């Protein structure tokens, strides 16, 4: 059984400590853990479960880093590498717009040769062509890369990107903050203080962000709780994190390899994230990585957001994910309704969406 003091704190909406979160991680009482997480979920979001009509676009998979968990990146000039022109990106965004997308999610590799102006021109062009679509673009790692490439500060880069049309940062690149883990899985990537500094700078400029955590590789339970502690502290200090997203590691085709985390681990990670992160309003069950059935179950273990239609995700599927590459809105709504929750279409900022025209048949 879970310690009664911890249960009482959660039901009284009191903050739990790191050692208490660690105790929850090792509990075998998964049913009570789910009940606690569901209490926090309902305190924030009632019986609502959110989804969005969105499209993912990757401008390039050319990357100077060699992260061992990644099956997406390629070195410049190597087979399988790609970099899209702005015109090609506009065409892909048009496909999303034609499908009713209200958000375009754009991330890519750390390209060693793409000029700084490419990123600004990309945002300007997309915002001009699709003013009604939210541009959720670039991880903290990409922002840091652009700062180095342009020899500017993080603040200056974010100001430029915001002026060009950036609305939101997706929150990737956090992986696992433990230095010991990071030294193995992504030794060239930003460390915790640098990642946090980018998000703080975005929040100061009024740019909301998400935050992520990659789990299911070589990390320990202590590493997971430490990661959550850094995210909670960031939110205490700057308050701009909208959604936390635990990302399930996909080992196939990656240098790191390994096996998929079990369903019970997925339940624990999401439930404890919801309980511990008492200052972040939303928790995503990212069906693309989890699989549809697991993500549905997680709506009863703390998650309130199912993400969305996604449309053409590449990074996870290149690592061997077996989930569909797209879900229709009717399928998402049915999945949510089966849990007893109320499906709500949202925009990037979690405002409810009221559509004046029906969605195209292919996405509806």
N, C-alpha and C positions, 0 to 999 in steps of 0.2 A: 504493500500500500504506500501511496505517496504521503510524505510527512504532512500531518494535519496543519501545522503552522504555515507551510507553503500554500496549502489549499486555502486557508483562511485569508492569507495575504492576497492571493489572486482574486478571490471572490469579493474582497474589500477594495479591490482596485489599487492595491499597494505594490510598490516596486519590489521585485525579488533581486537577490544578490547573485553574483557569479557562482558562488559555491552552491547556492540553491538551484540554479539552472543546471549545473553539472549533476546534481543529485537527480533532477528530473530526467536528465539524459540517460541515466543508468537504470531508471525504474522499469520493472516488467509490467507495471499496471498501466498498460497503454490506453485502456478505456477511460480511466480517470484523467490521464494526461490529455486525451482528446476532449473530455468534458471541460477541463480548465481552459484549453485553447479556444474552444467554441464559445465559452463565456466571454473571453476577451474580444473575440471576433464580433459577437453580437453587441457588445458594448460600443464598439466602434461603428458597426455597419448594419445592425439589426438583422433582418432576414434577407438582405439584398446580396446578390452575387453578381459581379460585374463582368462585362465582356466588351470588346471593342472591335470594330472593323478596321483592320490595319494591314499594312504591307511592309515587308522587310526588303531592303535593298542593300547590297554590299557593293561599294564602289570599286574595291580592289581587294585581292587576297595576298598581294605582294607585301612582305613584311620583313623588317630587319631583325625581329625577335625570333627565337626558336623555342617557344614554350612547349614543354613535353606533353601537355594535355591537349594540344591543338592538332587537328587534322585538316584545318582550313588553309593555313598560310603556305606560301611558296616564296622562295627566294627569287629575286629579279632575274628574268631570262629562263627560269626553269619551267618544265612542262607542267601544265595545269594552272599556271599563273594567269590572272586577268586584271585589267584595269579598264573601267568604262569611261568613255568620254562623257562630258556633261550632256550632250545630245542623247546619248544612250540612257543616261540616268533619267532624263526627262521622259523618255519613252516608257521606261519601266514605271515611273511615277504615274504616268497617264493610265497605265494598266490598272494601277491601284485606284486612281480616281474613278475610272470607268466601273470598277467593282464596288464603289461606294465607300472607299477607305476615307477615314477622317484623320488618320495618322500615318506618316511615313517614318519608319525606323531605319536609320542609316548608320552603319558602322563598317569599318574595314581594317586592313592591316596598316602597319607603320611603313608606308611607302617611302623609300629613300630619295625618290626623284620628283614626286608630284609637287609642283610649286604651291606655295601658300595661297596664291590667288585662286587656284583650282577650287579650294574649299569654300572660299568666299563667293566666287562666281556660281558654284553649284547651289549654295543656299539662296543667293539672290535670284537665280533663274527659277528655281523651284517655287520660291515664295511668290514671284511675279506670276507664274503660270497657274499656281494652285493656292491662292491666298487663303482659302478656307481650310486647308489641310495643315495640321500641326507637324512641324519638323522636329522629330526627336532624334538627335544625331550626336555621334562621337562620344566615345568613352573618355574617362579622365586620362587614360594612357595616350589616346590620340591627341587630346588637348596639350599634354605635356610635350609630345612629339612636335606638334605645330609650333609651340613656343620655342623649342630648340632650333627648329628649321628656320623660323622667321627672326630669331634672336630678339624675342620680345618676352615680356612677363606673361604669366598665366592670365592675369587680369586683363592685359591688353588684348590678348588673343580672344578671350571670352567676350570682351566688348565688341571686337570686330565681328565675331561670329553672330552675336546677338543682333547687331545692326544689320547684318546681311540676311537674317531671317531665322536664326536658331531660336527654338522655343523651349527646349527641354533636353536634359542629358539623360541617356538611358541607364547609366549606373554600372556598366560592365567594367572589367579590368581589375576588380577588387580581388577576385579569385579567393585565396585564403591568406589572411594578413600575417600569420606566423612566419617569421624570418626563416626558420628552419625548413618549413614547408616550401616557402617561396624560393629558397636557394636551390631546391630540387626541381620544382615544376615550372618555374618561370624566373630564372635568376637575373634576367636583364630588365624585368618589368619594374614599374614604380613600387616602392615600398609604402607601408601604411601611411606615414606622415605625408608623403607626396600626394597619394591618392586623396586623402582627406582634405589636403590644402586646395586641390582643384575644386572639390565639391563645396568647400566653404566659400571660395571665390565666386563660384556660380551663384550660390545662395545670396551673397552680398549684392550681386547684380540683378537679383530678382529672377534668376533662372532656376526653376525647380529641377530636382533630379530624382532618380531612383537609386537604389543601392543593391548590390548583389553579393552572393557568396557561392563559390564553387566547392561542392562537397562530394565525398564518395571516392576519394583517391588515396592519399597517404596520410591524411590528417587524423588527429585524435579528437576525442570529445572535448578535451581542454582547448584545442585549437579553435574548434567551432564556437565555444563560449567566448573565447578571447576575441574572435572576429565580431561576434554580436555586440560585445562590450564597446568596441571601437565605433560601431555604427550607432549605438545608442548614445554614446558621448557626442558624436558628431551632431546628431539630431538635437540633443540638449543645447548645444552651443549655437547652431545656426538654423535649425528648424525647417530646412527646405527639402527634406526627403519625403517623397509622397508614398512610395511603395518599396518594400523589401522583397527581394526575389532570390530564394535559394535555388541554385542551379545544379542539377544532378549531372555529375561527370559522365560523359559518354566515352568509354575507353577504346572502342573499336577504331582501328586505323590511326591511333595516336602512338607516339614514341613511348609514352608512359605506360600504356596498356593497363591491365588489371581487369576487374570484374565489376559489373553494375552493382550499385548499392541495393540492398534488399528493401522490400516494401515497408517493413517495420522501421528501418532507418529513415526512410523518406517521411514517414509519419512523425517520428521523433523530431527530426530537424525542423519540419514546418511548425509543429505544435509548439516546440520550445522557442522558436523564433517569434511566434505570435505572442507568447506569454512574456518573454523577456523584453521584447521591443515595445514597451508600453507607450512610447511616444511617437510611433509611426502609424498612420491611419490604415494602411493597406498591406496585405500580404498576398503575393501572387503564387498560384499553383501553375507553373509554366508547363502546360500539357505537352509542348513540343519535346521537352526533355524527359518528362515524367511518364509519358504515355497518358492516353485519355482516361483510362479507368482509374489509375492512381490519382490523377489530378482531380477527378470527380470526388473520390473519397476524401481528399484533402480539404474540400470545401466544408467538411464536417470536423476537420482537425485544425481550424484556425485560418485557413485561406478564405479570402472574400473575392479574389479576382482570378478569373480563368484565362486571362490575357484575351486572345481574340482569334480572328480568322487567320492571321499571320501572313498568308499568301507568299509563298516562294522563299521560305527560310532555307539558308544554305549551310551555315556554320555547324549546327548541331547534326544535320543529316549527313554531312561529309565525315562526321565522326562516328557514323553508324546508327544514329537514332532510327528506330523502326516506326515512330509515330507518323501520322499522315502529314503531308506538306501543306494542307489547308483543311479547315473545318468550315462548313457552312453555318450561317447564323441559326438556322432551324435546328441543326444538330447541337450546337452549343446551348441553345435555350432548353432543348429536351434534356440534355445532360444535367443542367442546373436544376430544372424542375423536378427531376427524379430524386434529388436530395431534399426536397421540401422547401427549397429556397426560391426567392423571386429573382428571375433574370432581369438585369438592367443594362441596357446598352449605355456606354459611357464614352466621353472623350478622354484625352490624355490626362486631363486635370480632374477626372471623376465627376464631371458635370453630366447629368442625364441627357441623352440625345433624343430629340423628337424629330423624326424624319417626315418630310412633307411628301416624298415620293417613295415608292417601294424600291427595295434593293434589286439589282439585276438577278435573274434566275440562277445564274451560276454560283452566286454567293449567298443567296437567300435560303 
